């Protein structure tokens, strides 16, 4: 535990309450965590609201005070960014564009709000490539001059711990990334 100095403030991009729970558990002792819920890729508004509600519900159950910042929900930005990649399978080019979009916005928000660094919960998922996200996060960090915590949060049973914590809390868990295109391939 970090007791001899003030904790660094980290803006943690979150895709959902389940993934956030495992990453918060890994960071809370060393960082002052604020969740940044920015997910224009969740193309169904009801699903977006379900995940946002689950995220807020999860945060309310932590002993630590974890702040919540919501990004602008504008699916048009997502659709414009991934134009031409609609038929690509999950994990191909569309996902990298989506990761970049969300990490750039997180870095910009971290810089604007005076955070020490930023990171993302995306790397806790076994369905997401740590290597791709790491490369994008580090490039965004260099380009925008904001420190990036390059964490592979799936290590040491990170995803299993996310699932266990969320199950104990009764947090909603979705079965797809959020964009309508991923539903096509997860049928």
Secondary structure as GFF3:
##gff-version 3
##sequence-region A 1 187
A	DSSP	beta_strand	8	14	.	.	.	ID=ss1
A	DSSP	alpha_helix	17	27	.	.	.	ID=ss2
A	DSSP	beta_strand	31	37	.	.	.	ID=ss3
A	DSSP	alpha_helix	45	60	.	.	.	ID=ss4
A	DSSP	beta_strand	67	70	.	.	.	ID=ss5
A	DSSP	alpha_helix	75	81	.	.	.	ID=ss6
A	DSSP	alpha_helix	93	113	.	.	.	ID=ss7
A	DSSP	beta_strand	117	120	.	.	.	ID=ss8
A	DSSP	three_ten_helix	121	124	.	.	.	ID=ss9
A	DSSP	alpha_helix	130	144	.	.	.	ID=ss10
A	DSSP	beta_strand	147	148	.	.	.	ID=ss11
A	DSSP	alpha_helix	158	169	.	.	.	ID=ss12
A	DSSP	alpha_helix	180	185	.	.	.	ID=ss13
###
